[in-house]
């Protein structure tokens, strides 16, 4: 008797790219406004929020 091996397909998750993208956008706005720390924190927050929204949206599809 031959055993069959079950292979699960692994989906790529590119939603983690929102965090560094948000960080760089926040750094840019922070450099323009002269407040690097606030821009960095704002960018991180936007990145994490974008990641959470995309993952929740994919889970409900």
Predicted model as a PDB file, atoms N, CA, C, CB and O in Angstrom, pLDDT in the B-factor column:
MODEL        1                                                                  
ATOM      1  N   UNK A   1       0.833  -1.170   0.000  1.00 71.00           N  
ATOM      2  CA  UNK A   1       0.000   0.000   0.000  1.00 71.00           C  
ATOM      3  C   UNK A   1       0.888   1.248   0.000  1.00 71.00           C  
ATOM      4  CB  UNK A   1      -0.953  -0.010   1.211  1.00 71.00           C  
ATOM      5  O   UNK A   1       1.870   1.313   0.739  1.00 71.00           O  
ATOM      6  N   UNK A   2       0.546   2.220  -0.817  1.00 77.00           N  
ATOM      7  CA  UNK A   2       1.330   3.436  -0.962  1.00 77.00           C  
ATOM      8  C   UNK A   2       0.715   4.529  -0.096  1.00 77.00           C  
ATOM      9  CB  UNK A   2       1.403   3.878  -2.447  1.00 77.00           C  
ATOM     10  O   UNK A   2      -0.489   4.779  -0.139  1.00 77.00           O  
ATOM     11  N   UNK A   3       1.577   5.176   0.690  1.00 79.00           N  
ATOM     12  CA  UNK A   3       1.110   6.279   1.533  1.00 79.00           C  
ATOM     13  C   UNK A   3       1.162   7.567   0.734  1.00 79.00           C  
ATOM     14  CB  UNK A   3       1.964   6.400   2.829  1.00 79.00           C  
ATOM     15  O   UNK A   3       2.140   7.855   0.043  1.00 79.00           O  
ATOM     16  N   UNK A   4       0.092   8.331   0.844  1.00 80.00           N  
ATOM     17  CA  UNK A   4       0.057   9.623   0.169  1.00 80.00           C  
ATOM     18  C   UNK A   4       0.431  10.706   1.164  1.00 80.00           C  
ATOM     19  CB  UNK A   4      -1.341   9.898  -0.449  1.00 80.00           C  
ATOM     20  O   UNK A   4      -0.020  10.713   2.309  1.00 80.00           O  
ATOM     21  N   UNK A   5       1.258  11.607   0.701  1.00 81.00           N  
ATOM     22  CA  UNK A   5       1.706  12.702   1.543  1.00 81.00           C  
ATOM     23  C   UNK A   5       0.858  13.935   1.242  1.00 81.00           C  
ATOM     24  CB  UNK A   5       3.217  12.994   1.322  1.00 81.00           C  
ATOM     25  O   UNK A   5       0.726  14.338   0.086  1.00 81.00           O  
ATOM     26  N   UNK A   6       0.289  14.527   2.282  1.00 79.00           N  
ATOM     27  CA  UNK A   6      -0.542  15.713   2.120  1.00 79.00           C  
ATOM     28  C   UNK A   6       0.365  16.939   2.183  1.00 79.00           C  
ATOM     29  CB  UNK A   6      -1.663  15.778   3.215  1.00 79.00           C  
ATOM     30  O   UNK A   6       1.110  17.132   3.144  1.00 79.00           O  
ATOM     31  N   UNK A   7       0.287  17.752   1.152  1.00 78.00           N  
ATOM     32  CA  UNK A   7       1.108  18.957   1.087  1.00 78.00           C  
ATOM     33  C   UNK A   7       0.185  20.164   1.191  1.00 78.00           C  
ATOM     34  CB  UNK A   7       1.954  19.004  -0.231  1.00 78.00           C  
ATOM     35  O   UNK A   7      -0.736  20.332   0.392  1.00 78.00           O  
ATOM     36  N   UNK A   8       0.447  20.997   2.186  1.00 76.00           N  
ATOM     37  CA  UNK A   8      -0.349  22.211   2.362  1.00 76.00           C  
ATOM     38  C   UNK A   8       0.325  23.352   1.612  1.00 76.00           C  
ATOM     39  CB  UNK A   8      -0.517  22.562   3.873  1.00 76.00           C  
ATOM     40  O   UNK A   8       1.544  23.517   1.653  1.00 76.00           O  
ATOM     41  N   UNK A   9      -0.501  24.132   0.927  1.00 75.00           N  
ATOM     42  CA  UNK A   9       0.033  25.294   0.237  1.00 75.00           C  
ATOM     43  C   UNK A   9       0.204  26.428   1.247  1.00 75.00           C  
ATOM     44  CB  UNK A   9      -0.895  25.724  -0.937  1.00 75.00           C  
ATOM     45  O   UNK A   9      -0.694  26.725   2.035  1.00 75.00           O  
ATOM     46  N   UNK A  10       1.357  27.038   1.200  1.00 71.00           N  
ATOM     47  CA  UNK A  10       1.645  28.151   2.093  1.00 71.00           C  
ATOM     48  C   UNK A  10       1.411  29.443   1.322  1.00 71.00           C  
ATOM     49  CB  UNK A  10       3.109  28.077   2.647  1.00 71.00           C  
ATOM     50  O   UNK A  10       2.010  29.678   0.273  1.00 71.00           O  
ATOM     51  N   UNK A  11       0.528  30.274   1.861  1.00 72.00           N  
ATOM     52  CA  UNK A  11       0.246  31.556   1.230  1.00 72.00           C  
ATOM     53  C   UNK A  11       1.276  32.584   1.687  1.00 72.00           C  
ATOM     54  CB  UNK A  11      -1.192  32.033   1.563  1.00 72.00           C  
ATOM     55  O   UNK A  11       1.618  32.664   2.867  1.00 72.00           O  
ATOM     56  N   UNK A  12       1.753  33.354   0.742  1.00 73.00           N  
ATOM     57  CA  UNK A  12       2.672  34.419   1.107  1.00 73.00           C  
ATOM     58  C   UNK A  12       1.894  35.572   1.728  1.00 73.00           C  
ATOM     59  CB  UNK A  12       3.473  34.898  -0.123  1.00 73.00           C  
ATOM     60  O   UNK A  12       0.809  35.926   1.266  1.00 73.00           O  
ATOM     61  N   UNK A  13       2.455  36.144   2.768  1.00 73.00           N  
ATOM     62  CA  UNK A  13       1.814  37.254   3.459  1.00 73.00           C  
ATOM     63  C   UNK A  13       2.709  38.483   3.359  1.00 73.00           C  
ATOM     64  CB  UNK A  13       1.526  36.898   4.943  1.00 73.00           C  
ATOM     65  O   UNK A  13       3.710  38.600   4.065  1.00 73.00           O  
ATOM     66  N   UNK A  14       2.335  39.383   2.479  1.00 75.00           N  
ATOM     67  CA  UNK A  14       3.121  40.601   2.280  1.00 75.00           C  
ATOM     68  C   UNK A  14       2.610  41.768   3.105  1.00 75.00           C  
ATOM     69  CB  UNK A  14       3.123  40.980   0.825  1.00 75.00           C  
ATOM     70  O   UNK A  14       3.056  42.900   2.917  1.00 75.00           O  
ATOM     71  N   UNK A  15       1.684  41.511   4.013  1.00 76.00           N  
ATOM     72  CA  UNK A  15       1.111  42.621   4.781  1.00 76.00           C  
ATOM     73  C   UNK A  15       2.115  43.199   5.777  1.00 76.00           C  
ATOM     74  CB  UNK A  15      -0.142  42.157   5.521  1.00 76.00           C  
ATOM     75  O   UNK A  15       1.905  44.303   6.279  1.00 76.00           O  
ATOM     76  N   UNK A  16       3.187  42.488   6.070  1.00 81.00           N  
ATOM     77  CA  UNK A  16       4.209  43.000   6.975  1.00 81.00           C  
ATOM     78  C   UNK A  16       5.012  44.143   6.387  1.00 81.00           C  
ATOM     79  CB  UNK A  16       5.134  41.900   7.366  1.00 81.00           C  
ATOM     80  O   UNK A  16       5.763  44.808   7.100  1.00 81.00           O  
ATOM     81  N   UNK A  17       4.860  44.379   5.089  1.00 89.00           N  
ATOM     82  CA  UNK A  17       5.579  45.475   4.454  1.00 89.00           C  
ATOM     83  C   UNK A  17       4.979  46.833   4.781  1.00 89.00           C  
ATOM     84  CB  UNK A  17       5.599  45.280   2.964  1.00 89.00           C  
ATOM     85  O   UNK A  17       5.595  47.863   4.509  1.00 89.00           O  
ATOM     86  N   UNK A  18       3.781  46.846   5.362  1.00 92.00           N  
ATOM     87  CA  UNK A  18       3.165  48.114   5.740  1.00 92.00           C  
ATOM     88  C   UNK A  18       3.939  48.790   6.877  1.00 92.00           C  
ATOM     89  CB  UNK A  18       1.706  47.890   6.154  1.00 92.00           C  
ATOM     90  O   UNK A  18       3.967  50.018   6.959  1.00 92.00           O  
ATOM     91  N   UNK A  19       4.553  48.013   7.737  1.00 91.00           N  
ATOM     92  CA  UNK A  19       5.240  48.585   8.895  1.00 91.00           C  
ATOM     93  C   UNK A  19       6.468  49.398   8.473  1.00 91.00           C  
ATOM     94  CB  UNK A  19       5.655  47.473   9.866  1.00 91.00           C  
ATOM     95  O   UNK A  19       6.575  50.563   8.855  1.00 91.00           O  
ATOM     96  N   UNK A  20       7.401  48.826   7.699  1.00 93.00           N  
ATOM     97  CA  UNK A  20       8.531  49.675   7.286  1.00 93.00           C  
ATOM     98  C   UNK A  20       8.125  50.800   6.335  1.00 93.00           C  
ATOM     99  CB  UNK A  20       9.592  48.826   6.624  1.00 93.00           C  
ATOM    100  O   UNK A  20       8.730  51.872   6.348  1.00 93.00           O  
ATOM    101  N   UNK A  21       7.104  50.559   5.510  1.00 94.00           N  
ATOM    102  CA  UNK A  21       6.642  51.619   4.608  1.00 94.00           C  
ATOM    103  C   UNK A  21       6.069  52.782   5.414  1.00 94.00           C  
ATOM    104  CB  UNK A  21       5.579  51.074   3.619  1.00 94.00           C  
ATOM    105  O   UNK A  21       6.367  53.943   5.134  1.00 94.00           O  
ATOM    106  N   UNK A  22       5.251  52.470   6.409  1.00 94.00           N  
ATOM    107  CA  UNK A  22       4.704  53.514   7.271  1.00 94.00           C  
ATOM    108  C   UNK A  22       5.792  54.236   8.047  1.00 94.00           C  
ATOM    109  CB  UNK A  22       3.694  52.924   8.234  1.00 94.00           C  
ATOM    110  O   UNK A  22       5.717  55.445   8.266  1.00 94.00           O  
ATOM    111  N   UNK A  23       6.799  53.486   8.459  1.00 93.00           N  
ATOM    112  CA  UNK A  23       7.909  54.092   9.194  1.00 93.00           C  
ATOM    113  C   UNK A  23       8.647  55.101   8.329  1.00 93.00           C  
ATOM    114  CB  UNK A  23       8.879  53.016   9.687  1.00 93.00           C  
ATOM    115  O   UNK A  23       8.969  56.195   8.791  1.00 93.00           O  
ATOM    116  N   UNK A  24       8.918  54.745   7.077  1.00 95.00           N  
ATOM    117  CA  UNK A  24       9.627  55.673   6.191  1.00 95.00           C  
ATOM    118  C   UNK A  24       8.777  56.891   5.837  1.00 95.00           C  
ATOM    119  CB  UNK A  24      10.051  54.956   4.918  1.00 95.00           C  
ATOM    120  O   UNK A  24       9.293  58.004   5.742  1.00 95.00           O  
ATOM    121  N   UNK A  25       7.500  56.683   5.645  1.00 94.00           N  
ATOM    122  CA  UNK A  25       6.613  57.829   5.382  1.00 94.00           C  
ATOM    123  C   UNK A  25       6.578  58.745   6.603  1.00 94.00           C  
ATOM    124  CB  UNK A  25       5.172  57.348   5.021  1.00 94.00           C  
ATOM    125  O   UNK A  25       6.635  59.967   6.471  1.00 94.00           O  
ATOM    126  N   UNK A  26       6.484  58.152   7.784  1.00 95.00           N  
ATOM    127  CA  UNK A  26       6.493  58.945   9.015  1.00 95.00           C  
ATOM    128  C   UNK A  26       7.800  59.689   9.215  1.00 95.00           C  
ATOM    129  CB  UNK A  26       6.232  58.058  10.208  1.00 95.00           C  
ATOM    130  O   UNK A  26       7.802  60.829   9.678  1.00 95.00           O  
ATOM    131  N   UNK A  27       8.914  59.052   8.869  1.00 95.00           N  
ATOM    132  CA  UNK A  27      10.203  59.737   8.970  1.00 95.00           C  
ATOM    133  C   UNK A  27      10.264  60.927   8.015  1.00 95.00           C  
ATOM    134  CB  UNK A  27      11.353  58.762   8.675  1.00 95.00           C  
ATOM    135  O   UNK A  27      10.813  61.977   8.348  1.00 95.00           O  
ATOM    136  N   UNK A  28       9.699  60.748   6.833  1.00 95.00           N  
ATOM    137  CA  UNK A  28       9.670  61.848   5.873  1.00 95.00           C  
ATOM    138  C   UNK A  28       8.869  63.022   6.388  1.00 95.00           C  
ATOM    139  CB  UNK A  28       9.101  61.382   4.554  1.00 95.00           C  
ATOM    140  O   UNK A  28       9.312  64.168   6.308  1.00 95.00           O  
ATOM    141  N   UNK A  29       7.680  62.740   6.922  1.00 94.00           N  
ATOM    142  CA  UNK A  29       6.862  63.825   7.477  1.00 94.00           C  
ATOM    143  C   UNK A  29       7.514  64.428   8.713  1.00 94.00           C  
ATOM    144  CB  UNK A  29       5.459  63.314   7.825  1.00 94.00           C  
ATOM    145  O   UNK A  29       7.402  65.630   8.956  1.00 94.00           O  
ATOM    146  N   UNK A  30       8.190  63.600   9.487  1.00 95.00           N  
ATOM    147  CA  UNK A  30       8.895  64.117  10.654  1.00 95.00           C  
ATOM    148  C   UNK A  30      10.045  65.033  10.272  1.00 95.00           C  
ATOM    149  CB  UNK A  30       9.411  62.976  11.493  1.00 95.00           C  
ATOM    150  O   UNK A  30      10.302  66.031  10.945  1.00 95.00           O  
ATOM    151  N   UNK A  31      10.737  64.693   9.190  1.00 95.00           N  
ATOM    152  CA  UNK A  31      11.835  65.537   8.728  1.00 95.00           C  
ATOM    153  C   UNK A  31      11.305  66.866   8.196  1.00 95.00           C  
ATOM    154  CB  UNK A  31      12.649  64.815   7.642  1.00 95.00           C  
ATOM    155  O   UNK A  31      11.907  67.917   8.415  1.00 95.00           O  
ATOM    156  N   UNK A  32      10.183  66.810   7.502  1.00 95.00           N  
ATOM    157  CA  UNK A  32       9.595  68.049   6.965  1.00 95.00           C  
ATOM    158  C   UNK A  32       9.114  68.954   8.090  1.00 95.00           C  
ATOM    159  CB  UNK A  32       8.427  67.727   6.015  1.00 95.00           C  
ATOM    160  O   UNK A  32       9.320  70.167   8.055  1.00 95.00           O  
ATOM    161  N   UNK A  33       8.476  68.358   9.081  1.00 95.00           N  
ATOM    162  CA  UNK A  33       7.917  69.163  10.172  1.00 95.00           C  
ATOM    163  C   UNK A  33       8.949  69.515  11.241  1.00 95.00           C  
ATOM    164  CB  UNK A  33       6.764  68.424  10.813  1.00 95.00           C  
ATOM    165  O   UNK A  33       8.709  70.388  12.074  1.00 95.00           O  
ATOM    166  N   UNK A  34      10.092  68.840  11.218  1.00 95.00           N  
ATOM    167  CA  UNK A  34      11.132  69.124  12.212  1.00 95.00           C  
ATOM    168  C   UNK A  34      10.979  68.340  13.497  1.00 95.00           C  
ATOM    169  CB  UNK A  34      11.139  70.579  12.532  1.00 95.00           C  
ATOM    170  O   UNK A  34      11.703  68.595  14.459  1.00 95.00           O  
ATOM    171  N   UNK A  35      10.053  67.388  13.544  1.00 95.00           N  
ATOM    172  CA  UNK A  35       9.837  66.587  14.744  1.00 95.00           C  
ATOM    173  C   UNK A  35       9.989  65.109  14.369  1.00 95.00           C  
ATOM    174  CB  UNK A  35       8.425  66.871  15.373  1.00 95.00           C  
ATOM    175  O   UNK A  35       9.020  64.432  14.028  1.00 95.00           O  
ATOM    176  N   UNK A  36      11.236  64.633  14.444  1.00 94.00           N  
ATOM    177  CA  UNK A  36      11.553  63.276  13.983  1.00 94.00           C  
ATOM    178  C   UNK A  36      10.840  62.208  14.813  1.00 94.00           C  
ATOM    179  CB  UNK A  36      13.062  63.045  14.034  1.00 94.00           C  
ATOM    180  O   UNK A  36      10.327  61.234  14.262  1.00 94.00           O  
ATOM    181  N   UNK A  37      10.807  62.386  16.114  1.00 95.00           N  
ATOM    182  CA  UNK A  37      10.229  61.362  16.989  1.00 95.00           C  
ATOM    183  C   UNK A  37       8.732  61.197  16.742  1.00 95.00           C  
ATOM    184  CB  UNK A  37      10.479  61.717  18.457  1.00 95.00           C  
ATOM    185  O   UNK A  37       8.237  60.073  16.660  1.00 95.00           O  
ATOM    186  N   UNK A  38       8.021  62.295  16.624  1.00 96.00           N  
ATOM    187  CA  UNK A  38       6.577  62.216  16.395  1.00 96.00           C  
ATOM    188  C   UNK A  38       6.283  61.593  15.037  1.00 96.00           C  
ATOM    189  CB  UNK A  38       5.937  63.612  16.488  1.00 96.00           C  
ATOM    190  O   UNK A  38       5.351  60.799  14.909  1.00 96.00           O  
ATOM    191  N   UNK A  39       7.062  61.942  14.030  1.00 95.00           N  
ATOM    192  CA  UNK A  39       6.874  61.362  12.701  1.00 95.00           C  
ATOM    193  C   UNK A  39       7.129  59.869  12.688  1.00 95.00           C  
ATOM    194  CB  UNK A  39       7.782  62.039  11.705  1.00 95.00           C  
ATOM    195  O   UNK A  39       6.401  59.114  12.045  1.00 95.00           O  
ATOM    196  N   UNK A  40       8.173  59.439  13.403  1.00 94.00           N  
ATOM    197  CA  UNK A  40       8.490  58.013  13.478  1.00 94.00           C  
ATOM    198  C   UNK A  40       7.377  57.232  14.155  1.00 94.00           C  
ATOM    199  CB  UNK A  40       9.800  57.798  14.223  1.00 94.00           C  
ATOM    200  O   UNK A  40       6.955  56.189  13.656  1.00 94.00           O  
ATOM    201  N   UNK A  41       6.901  57.726  15.280  1.00 95.00           N  
ATOM    202  CA  UNK A  41       5.828  57.038  16.001  1.00 95.00           C  
ATOM    203  C   UNK A  41       4.526  57.033  15.199  1.00 95.00           C  
ATOM    204  CB  UNK A  41       5.598  57.698  17.364  1.00 95.00           C  
ATOM    205  O   UNK A  41       3.798  56.040  15.194  1.00 95.00           O  
ATOM    206  N   UNK A  42       4.241  58.129  14.532  1.00 95.00           N  
ATOM    207  CA  UNK A  42       3.045  58.202  13.693  1.00 95.00           C  
ATOM    208  C   UNK A  42       3.144  57.192  12.549  1.00 95.00           C  
ATOM    209  CB  UNK A  42       2.855  59.635  13.135  1.00 95.00           C  
ATOM    210  O   UNK A  42       2.177  56.488  12.258  1.00 95.00           O  
ATOM    211  N   UNK A  43       4.293  57.119  11.908  1.00 95.00           N  
ATOM    212  CA  UNK A  43       4.494  56.167  10.815  1.00 95.00           C  
ATOM    213  C   UNK A  43       4.375  54.724  11.273  1.00 95.00           C  
ATOM    214  CB  UNK A  43       5.846  56.383  10.182  1.00 95.00           C  
ATOM    215  O   UNK A  43       3.784  53.901  10.572  1.00 95.00           O  
ATOM    216  N   UNK A  44       4.925  54.403  12.436  1.00 95.00           N  
ATOM    217  CA  UNK A  44       4.790  53.048  12.974  1.00 95.00           C  
ATOM    218  C   UNK A  44       3.329  52.716  13.254  1.00 95.00           C  
ATOM    219  CB  UNK A  44       5.619  52.893  14.256  1.00 95.00           C  
ATOM    220  O   UNK A  44       2.866  51.616  12.953  1.00 95.00           O  
ATOM    221  N   UNK A  45       2.616  53.662  13.824  1.00 95.00           N  
ATOM    222  CA  UNK A  45       1.194  53.436  14.106  1.00 95.00           C  
ATOM    223  C   UNK A  45       0.402  53.184  12.836  1.00 95.00           C  
ATOM    224  CB  UNK A  45       0.605  54.628  14.848  1.00 95.00           C  
ATOM    225  O   UNK A  45      -0.438  52.286  12.794  1.00 95.00           O  
ATOM    226  N   UNK A  46       0.665  53.970  11.801  1.00 95.00           N  
ATOM    227  CA  UNK A  46      -0.024  53.781  10.524  1.00 95.00           C  
ATOM    228  C   UNK A  46       0.345  52.428   9.913  1.00 95.00           C  
ATOM    229  CB  UNK A  46       0.324  54.925   9.545  1.00 95.00           C  
ATOM    230  O   UNK A  46      -0.510  51.753   9.340  1.00 95.00           O  
ATOM    231  N   UNK A  47       1.604  52.034  10.030  1.00 94.00           N  
ATOM    232  CA  UNK A  47       2.035  50.741   9.499  1.00 94.00           C  
ATOM    233  C   UNK A  47       1.358  49.568  10.194  1.00 94.00           C  
ATOM    234  CB  UNK A  47       3.533  50.605   9.625  1.00 94.00           C  
ATOM    235  O   UNK A  47       0.886  48.640   9.538  1.00 94.00           O  
ATOM    236  N   UNK A  48       1.311  49.608  11.520  1.00 95.00           N  
ATOM    237  CA  UNK A  48       0.646  48.535  12.265  1.00 95.00           C  
ATOM    238  C   UNK A  48      -0.852  48.507  11.981  1.00 95.00           C  
ATOM    239  CB  UNK A  48       0.888  48.701  13.768  1.00 95.00           C  
ATOM    240  O   UNK A  48      -1.446  47.435  11.865  1.00 95.00           O  
ATOM    241  N   UNK A  49      -1.456  49.677  11.869  1.00 94.00           N  
ATOM    242  CA  UNK A  49      -2.878  49.744  11.558  1.00 94.00           C  
ATOM    243  C   UNK A  49      -3.160  49.175  10.162  1.00 94.00           C  
ATOM    244  CB  UNK A  49      -3.375  51.197  11.654  1.00 94.00           C  
ATOM    245  O   UNK A  49      -4.118  48.423   9.979  1.00 94.00           O  
ATOM    246  N   UNK A  50      -2.339  49.528   9.195  1.00 93.00           N  
ATOM    247  CA  UNK A  50      -2.505  48.990   7.842  1.00 93.00           C  
ATOM    248  C   UNK A  50      -2.353  47.483   7.803  1.00 93.00           C  
ATOM    249  CB  UNK A  50      -1.506  49.623   6.900  1.00 93.00           C  
ATOM    250  O   UNK A  50      -3.109  46.798   7.114  1.00 93.00           O  
ATOM    251  N   UNK A  51      -1.380  46.960   8.537  1.00 92.00           N  
ATOM    252  CA  UNK A  51      -1.179  45.508   8.604  1.00 92.00           C  
ATOM    253  C   UNK A  51      -2.388  44.824   9.214  1.00 92.00           C  
ATOM    254  CB  UNK A  51       0.078  45.173   9.416  1.00 92.00           C  
ATOM    255  O   UNK A  51      -2.850  43.808   8.694  1.00 92.00           O  
ATOM    256  N   UNK A  52      -2.905  45.359  10.300  1.00 92.00           N  
ATOM    257  CA  UNK A  52      -4.060  44.756  10.971  1.00 92.00           C  
ATOM    258  C   UNK A  52      -5.298  44.774  10.078  1.00 92.00           C  
ATOM    259  CB  UNK A  52      -4.354  45.488  12.281  1.00 92.00           C  
ATOM    260  O   UNK A  52      -6.051  43.802  10.038  1.00 92.00           O  
ATOM    261  N   UNK A  53      -5.506  45.871   9.368  1.00 92.00           N  
ATOM    262  CA  UNK A  53      -6.677  45.965   8.491  1.00 92.00           C  
ATOM    263  C   UNK A  53      -6.589  44.960   7.355  1.00 92.00           C  
ATOM    264  CB  UNK A  53      -6.813  47.383   7.927  1.00 92.00           C  
ATOM    265  O   UNK A  53      -7.574  44.290   7.044  1.00 92.00           O  
ATOM    266  N   UNK A  54      -5.424  44.846   6.733  1.00 89.00           N  
ATOM    267  CA  UNK A  54      -5.266  43.915   5.609  1.00 89.00           C  
ATOM    268  C   UNK A  54      -5.428  42.471   6.071  1.00 89.00           C  
ATOM    269  CB  UNK A  54      -3.893  44.104   4.941  1.00 89.00           C  
ATOM    270  O   UNK A  54      -6.087  41.679   5.398  1.00 89.00           O  
ATOM    271  N   UNK A  55      -4.836  42.121   7.212  1.00 88.00           N  
ATOM    272  CA  UNK A  55      -4.957  40.742   7.709  1.00 88.00           C  
ATOM    273  C   UNK A  55      -6.396  40.407   8.095  1.00 88.00           C  
ATOM    274  CB  UNK A  55      -4.035  40.529   8.916  1.00 88.00           C  
ATOM    275  O   UNK A  55      -6.856  39.293   7.848  1.00 88.00           O  
ATOM    276  N   UNK A  56      -7.106  41.351   8.694  1.00 89.00           N  
ATOM    277  CA  UNK A  56      -8.505  41.119   9.053  1.00 89.00           C  
ATOM    278  C   UNK A  56      -9.360  40.982   7.802  1.00 89.00           C  
ATOM    279  CB  UNK A  56      -9.035  42.260   9.938  1.00 89.00           C  
ATOM    280  O   UNK A  56     -10.266  40.149   7.748  1.00 89.00           O  
ATOM    281  N   UNK A  57      -9.074  41.792   6.808  1.00 88.00           N  
ATOM    282  CA  UNK A  57      -9.837  41.743   5.554  1.00 88.00           C  
ATOM    283  C   UNK A  57      -9.615  40.403   4.832  1.00 88.00           C  
ATOM    284  CB  UNK A  57      -9.432  42.924   4.629  1.00 88.00           C  
ATOM    285  O   UNK A  57     -10.554  39.828   4.283  1.00 88.00           O  
ATOM    286  N   UNK A  58      -8.369  39.913   4.836  1.00 84.00           N  
ATOM    287  CA  UNK A  58      -8.079  38.629   4.184  1.00 84.00           C  
ATOM    288  C   UNK A  58      -8.717  37.462   4.930  1.00 84.00           C  
ATOM    289  CB  UNK A  58      -6.567  38.413   4.084  1.00 84.00           C  
ATOM    290  O   UNK A  58      -9.135  36.482   4.312  1.00 84.00           O  
ATOM    291  N   UNK A  59      -8.792  37.561   6.242  1.00 84.00           N  
ATOM    292  CA  UNK A  59      -9.358  36.479   7.056  1.00 84.00           C  
ATOM    293  C   UNK A  59     -10.845  36.342   6.799  1.00 84.00           C  
ATOM    294  CB  UNK A  59      -9.103  36.729   8.552  1.00 84.00           C  
ATOM    295  O   UNK A  59     -11.382  35.235   6.852  1.00 84.00           O  
ATOM    296  N   UNK A  60     -11.522  37.451   6.521  1.00 83.00           N  
ATOM    297  CA  UNK A  60     -12.970  37.419   6.309  1.00 83.00           C  
ATOM    298  C   UNK A  60     -13.372  37.115   4.891  1.00 83.00           C  
ATOM    299  CB  UNK A  60     -13.564  38.712   6.706  1.00 83.00           C  
ATOM    300  O   UNK A  60     -14.563  36.978   4.612  1.00 83.00           O  
ATOM    301  N   UNK A  61     -12.429  37.005   3.988  1.00 77.00           N  
ATOM    302  CA  UNK A  61     -12.746  36.703   2.587  1.00 77.00           C  
ATOM    303  C   UNK A  61     -12.992  35.258   2.371  1.00 77.00           C  
ATOM    304  CB  UNK A  61     -11.652  37.152   1.684  1.00 77.00           C  
ATOM    305  O   UNK A  61     -13.271  34.841   1.248  1.00 77.00           O  
TER     306      UNK A  61                                                      
ENDMDL                                                                          
END                                                                             
